[in-house]
Amino acid sequence: MSNYDLSTKCIHSGYTPSKGEPCALPIYQSTTFKYDTTAEMGDLFDLKAEGYFYTRLQNPTNDAVAAKIADLEGGVAALLTSSGQAANFYAVFNICEAGDHVVAASTIYGGTFNLLGVTFKKLGIDCTFVDTDASEEELAAAFRPNTKAVLAETIANPALVILDIEKFAKVAHDHGVPLIVDNTFPTPVNCRPIEWGADIVTHSTTKYMDGHAVQVGGAIVDSGNFDWEKYGHKYHGLTEPDESYHGIVYTKQFGKKAYVTKATSQLMRDLGSIPSPNNCFLLNLGLETLPLRMERHCENAQEIAEYLDAHEKVSHVSYAGLPGDKYYELAQKYMRDGKTCGVISFELKGGREAAVRFMDSLKLAQIATHVAATRTMVLHPASHTHRQMNDEQLAEAGVSPGLIRLSIGIESAKDIIADLEQALQNA
């Protein structure tokens, strides 16, 4: 559907009904699929034929939604996972193993920071965290001969630092490694990282893509642009025979879809983390209204960011839609019409204690771990999502003790502001 606008793709990509078939994407709520001969099933297990035999690997509902997300991001293929965390894990682990090294932006989401800095370390994969605003020279200094990937977020959660995608892509490619970009907050509606040099894009589909806080999921989209063969000595899992599949060489047999095919046939086979067909069905419903909701989220967030920025009790607001924001220019460059997302970070003059009093006084906005849904939600990162970090790590992640993350919903902006005002008076 390359000729259609993104709003049209959100509804029609991935699933095209034939005569007499349902207009809505069906839920294929089945673990297994029938075949007439043993040879037919054998060809599927050998990756010689396309089809379905077990939902842990592939399912028609899941694949239709994956194809839609790949189309929205401008990629060649996508894989859905059971969570955004699983997506980032698979994205890195698909090309890394014990003894390898990863470079990552320090401002990434706390869970991903922990995944790379703690859990991957237990698997023998080291990670160096770099300042997202670092110069090309400073980024280059973090690389090692065994570096296999660079990971960052288009808009950091919750610091709202905007990634200079072209800069990170250039340094990554100069060192012969792919750039993995988590595009959860802007979604492809507001940013398409592949167009700026990213090789792999991940999502927590739990957030704006779903939009209603009803399913947990993730996605990995491959651009098909990274030349794995050129750096075959690094990525031998893709360019050398896989003995667990009778010696298949993924780059030879699957070309530009080698990366996603390997992630599906190896990692999903061995580790699971597949989303349920019902969850994918719910995700698809969210995708159909994604452009409409993102427009409202951004409109509301802009109005509320301006309100907070002018408030006497607020010491600082981070929102790239504000002309004075540090990342305003990067937002104008990388984001559609300069629009980012519906998430605002701000600090009160009273610090942590004032932040807690403010949050406990809210009536409309909900204190919740979640973000990027139809309802306005608020969270104190230092006490919640980044609780495991020490003060030094919090500073590296751009999270101060008094920082408040406010996820603006699609309610009336007037009602949201009224709720914030009464809570600020109590703070």
C-alpha positions in Angstrom: 0.0 0.0 0.0 3.0 2.3 -0.7 0.8 4.8 -2.6 -1.6 5.4 0.3 -1.4 8.0 3.1 -0.4 6.7 6.5 -4.0 7.3 7.8 -5.3 5.0 5.2 -2.6 2.4 5.9 -3.5 2.4 9.6 -6.9 1.0 8.5 -6.2 -1.2 5.5 -2.6 -2.4 5.6 -1.8 -6.0 6.5 -5.2 -7.5 5.8 -7.2 -7.4 2.5 -10.4 -9.4 2.6 -11.5 -11.4 -0.4 -15.1 -12.0 -1.6 -17.3 -13.1 1.2 -14.6 -12.7 3.9 -15.0 -10.5 7.0 -14.1 -6.8 6.7 -12.6 -6.8 10.2 -9.4 -8.8 10.8 -10.5 -12.2 12.2 -9.0 -13.6 15.4 -7.4 -16.9 14.6 -7.6 -18.2 18.2 -5.9 -21.5 17.5 -2.6 -22.9 18.7 -2.2 -25.3 15.7 -3.0 -25.6 12.0 -3.9 -28.8 10.0 -2.1 -30.2 7.0 -2.9 -33.1 4.8 0.6 -34.7 4.5 3.7 -35.1 6.6 5.7 -33.6 3.7 3.8 -30.4 3.9 4.4 -30.0 7.6 8.1 -31.0 7.1 8.6 -28.2 4.6 7.3 -25.7 7.1 9.7 -26.9 9.8 12.6 -26.7 7.3 11.6 -23.1 6.4 11.2 -24.2 2.8 7.5 -23.2 2.6 5.4 -20.4 4.1 2.4 -21.2 6.3 1.3 -21.8 9.8 1.8 -24.8 12.1 2.1 -23.4 15.6 1.1 -20.0 17.0 4.3 -19.6 19.0 6.0 -19.0 15.7 3.4 -17.5 13.4 -0.4 -16.8 13.4 -2.5 -15.2 10.7 -3.9 -12.5 13.0 -0.5 -11.7 14.4 1.2 -11.6 11.0 -1.5 -9.2 9.6 -0.8 -6.7 12.4 3.0 -7.1 12.0 2.7 -6.4 8.3 0.7 -3.3 9.0 3.3 -2.0 11.5 6.1 -2.8 9.0 4.2 -0.8 6.3 3.7 2.2 8.7 7.4 2.3 9.5 8.6 1.7 6.0 10.2 -1.6 6.8 10.4 -4.9 4.9 9.1 -7.1 7.8 8.1 -7.0 11.4 7.8 -9.4 14.3 5.3 -8.9 17.2 6.3 -9.8 20.7 4.4 -10.1 24.0 5.8 -6.8 25.4 8.0 -3.9 24.5 10.7 -5.2 26.8 10.7 -8.5 24.8 10.9 -6.5 21.6 14.1 -4.7 22.7 15.5 -7.9 24.1 15.0 -9.8 20.9 16.2 -6.9 18.7 19.6 -6.9 20.5 19.9 -10.7 21.2 19.2 -11.5 17.6 22.6 -10.2 16.6 24.5 -10.4 19.9 25.9 -13.2 22.0 28.3 -13.7 25.0 31.4 -11.7 24.5 29.7 -8.9 22.5 29.2 -5.3 23.3 26.4 -2.7 22.8 26.3 1.1 22.9 23.2 2.7 24.2 21.9 6.1 25.0 21.8 6.8 28.7 18.4 8.4 28.7 16.5 5.3 27.6 13.5 3.9 29.6 14.5 2.6 33.0 13.4 -1.0 32.2 15.5 -1.0 29.0 18.5 0.5 30.9 18.3 -2.3 33.4 17.9 -4.9 30.6 21.1 -3.7 29.0 23.1 -2.9 32.1 22.2 -5.8 34.3 20.4 -8.7 32.6 22.5 -8.7 29.4 25.6 -8.5 31.5 24.6 -11.8 33.1 24.4 -13.2 29.5 28.0 -12.0 28.8 27.0 -9.0 26.7 28.4 -5.7 27.9 26.9 -2.2 27.4 28.4 1.2 27.4 25.9 4.1 28.1 26.6 7.4 26.3 25.1 10.8 26.6 22.4 11.2 24.0 23.7 14.7 23.3 27.3 13.5 22.9 29.3 14.6 19.9 30.2 12.2 17.1 33.7 12.0 18.5 32.4 11.1 22.0 30.0 8.5 20.6 32.8 7.0 18.5 35.0 6.6 21.6 32.4 4.2 23.2 32.8 1.7 20.4 34.9 -1.5 20.8 36.0 -4.1 18.2 33.2 -6.4 19.6 30.4 -3.7 19.4 27.4 -5.2 17.6 24.6 -2.7 18.0 23.6 0.8 19.0 20.3 1.4 20.8 18.4 4.6 21.5 14.9 6.1 21.7 13.5 8.7 19.4 12.0 10.4 22.4 13.4 9.3 25.7 11.0 8.0 28.4 10.6 10.0 30.7 13.4 12.7 30.1 11.9 13.5 26.6 15.3 13.9 25.1 15.0 13.8 21.3 17.5 11.7 19.5 19.6 13.1 16.7 18.9 10.1 14.5 21.2 11.0 11.7 24.2 11.5 14.0 23.7 8.2 15.8 23.2 6.4 12.5 26.3 7.9 10.9 28.5 6.8 13.9 27.0 3.4 14.0 27.4 2.8 10.3 31.0 4.2 10.4 31.7 1.3 12.8 29.8 -1.3 10.7 26.9 -1.8 13.2 23.1 -1.2 12.9 21.2 1.5 14.8 18.2 0.2 16.7 15.7 2.9 17.6 12.8 2.6 20.0 10.0 4.7 18.4 7.3 4.1 21.0 6.5 7.7 21.9 6.2 9.5 18.5 4.9 6.4 16.7 5.3 6.3 12.9 2.5 9.0 12.8 5.0 11.6 14.0 8.4 10.1 13.2 9.7 7.4 10.8 13.3 6.7 12.0 14.1 4.5 9.0 13.9 7.5 6.8 16.7 9.1 8.9 19.1 6.1 8.9 17.8 3.8 11.6 18.1 0.1 10.6 15.8 -1.5 13.1 12.8 0.1 14.9 11.2 -1.3 18.0 7.9 -0.4 19.8 6.1 -1.0 23.0 2.7 -1.4 21.2 1.2 -1.3 24.7 1.4 2.5 24.5 0.0 4.8 21.8 -0.4 2.1 19.2 -2.9 0.3 21.4 -3.9 3.5 23.0 -6.6 2.1 25.4 -4.4 0.2 28.0 -6.0 -3.1 27.1 -3.1 -5.2 25.8 0.7 -5.5 26.4 2.8 -6.0 23.3 5.9 -5.1 21.3 7.1 -4.9 17.7 10.4 -5.1 15.9 10.6 -3.7 12.4 13.5 -4.4 10.0 14.3 -1.7 7.4 16.0 -4.3 5.2 18.8 -1.7 4.7 21.7 -3.0 6.8 24.2 -5.1 4.8 24.7 -8.1 7.1 26.8 -9.8 4.4 29.3 -7.0 4.3 30.0 -7.5 8.0 29.5 -11.2 8.0 32.4 -11.8 10.3 30.4 -10.0 13.0 27.0 -11.3 12.3 27.8 -15.0 11.6 24.4 -16.0 13.0 22.8 -14.4 9.9 25.5 -15.1 7.3 26.7 -18.6 8.3 24.8 -21.9 8.3 22.3 -22.4 11.1 22.7 -26.1 12.1 19.4 -26.0 14.1 17.7 -25.5 10.7 19.7 -27.9 8.5 22.3 -25.4 7.6 20.1 -22.6 6.4 22.0 -19.3 5.8 19.4 -16.6 6.5 20.9 -13.9 4.3 21.1 -16.2 1.4 17.7 -17.7 1.6 15.6 -14.7 2.9 17.5 -11.7 1.7 16.2 -8.4 3.2 14.0 -10.4 5.5 16.9 -12.4 7.0 16.9 -10.5 10.4 13.2 -10.9 11.2 13.2 -14.5 9.9 16.0 -15.4 12.2 14.4 -13.7 15.2 11.2 -15.7 14.5 12.6 -19.1 13.7 15.3 -19.0 16.4 14.4 -16.7 19.3 10.6 -17.1 19.2 11.1 -20.8 18.8 13.4 -21.1 21.8 12.2 -18.3 24.1 8.5 -17.8 23.3 7.2 -14.3 24.1 4.6 -14.4 21.4 1.5 -12.2 21.8 -1.9 -13.8 21.8 -4.1 -13.5 18.7 -6.7 -11.7 20.8 -4.2 -9.1 21.9 -3.1 -8.5 18.4 -6.7 -8.1 17.4 -7.1 -5.4 20.1 -3.8 -3.8 18.9 -5.2 -3.6 15.4 -8.3 -1.8 16.6 -6.0 0.8 18.2 -3.9 1.2 15.1 -6.9 2.1 13.1 -7.5 5.3 15.1 -3.8 6.0 15.8 -3.5 9.2 13.6 -6.7 10.7 15.1 -5.6 10.0 18.7 -2.0 11.3 18.2 -3.4 14.5 16.8 -5.5 15.1 19.9 -2.8 13.9 22.3 -0.3 16.4 20.8 -2.8 19.3 20.7 -3.7 18.8 24.3 -0.1 18.4 25.4 1.0 21.6 23.6 -1.7 23.6 25.4 -0.9 22.0 28.8 2.8 22.4 28.4 2.3 26.1 27.7 0.1 26.3 30.8 2.7 24.6 33.0 5.5 26.6 31.6 3.8 29.8 32.7 2.8 28.6 36.2 4.5 30.1 39.2 4.9 26.8 41.0 6.6 25.0 38.2 10.4 25.3 37.9 10.9 23.5 34.6 9.0 21.9 31.8 10.4 19.5 29.2 8.3 19.4 26.0 9.9 19.8 22.6 6.8 21.7 21.4 7.9 24.7 23.4 10.1 27.1 21.4 12.5 27.5 24.3 13.0 23.7 24.8 16.4 22.3 24.3 15.2 19.8 21.7 12.8 22.1 19.9 15.0 22.3 16.8 15.5 18.5 16.6 11.7 18.1 16.9 11.2 20.4 14.0 13.7 18.3 12.0 12.6 14.8 12.8 9.0 15.0 13.9 6.0 15.6 11.6 5.1 19.3 11.9 7.3 19.4 15.0 4.7 17.3 16.9 6.2 14.8 19.3 3.8 13.0 21.6 1.4 13.6 24.5 4.0 13.1 27.3 5.3 16.1 29.3 7.9 16.0 32.1 8.1 18.9 34.6 9.4 19.8 38.0 7.8 21.7 40.8 9.8 24.3 42.9 9.2 22.2 46.0 11.1 19.2 44.7 10.2 15.6 45.6 7.9 16.4 48.4 5.9 18.9 46.4 5.7 16.3 43.5 4.2 13.7 45.9 1.6 16.2 47.3 0.7 17.3 43.8 0.1 13.8 42.5 -1.9 12.7 45.6 -4.2 15.8 45.0 -5.1 14.9 41.4 -8.7 13.9 40.8 -9.1 13.4 37.0 -5.5 12.3 36.2 -4.7 8.8 37.4 -1.5 7.7 39.2 -0.5 4.8 37.0 2.6 3.0 35.7 1.1 3.2 32.2 1.6 6.0 29.7 0.3 7.0 26.3 -3.3 6.1 26.6 -6.6 7.8 26.2 -6.7 8.8 29.9 -4.4 11.3 31.5 -1.9 9.5 33.7 0.8 10.7 36.0 3.9 9.0 37.5 6.9 9.9 39.6 9.8 8.1 37.8 12.3 8.3 40.7 9.8 6.4 42.9 8.3 4.2 40.2 9.8 3.2 36.8 13.4 4.2 37.7 13.2 3.1 41.3 16.1 0.6 40.9 18.6 3.3 39.9 20.9 5.1 42.2 21.3 8.9 42.2 24.1 8.9 39.7 22.2 6.6 37.3 19.1 8.8 37.7 21.1 11.8 36.7 22.5 10.0 33.6 19.0 9.1 32.6 17.9 12.7 32.9 15.6 11.9 35.9 15.7 14.3 38.8 14.2 13.4 42.2 11.3 15.8 41.7 10.6 15.0 38.0 6.9 14.3 37.2 5.9 12.4 34.0 2.5 13.5 32.8 0.9 11.6 30.0 -1.9 13.7 28.5 -5.0 11.9 27.4 -7.7 12.9 24.9 -10.1 14.3 27.4 -11.0 18.0 27.3 -7.8 20.1 27.8 -9.9 22.5 29.9 -10.8 19.7 32.3 -7.2 18.5 32.5 -5.9 22.0 33.2 -8.6 22.5 35.9 -7.4 19.3 37.6 -3.8 20.3 37.4 -4.5 23.8 38.8 -6.3 22.5 42.0 -3.5 20.0 42.6 -0.8 22.6 42.1 -2.5 24.8 44.7 -2.3 21.9 47.2 1.3 21.3 46.3 
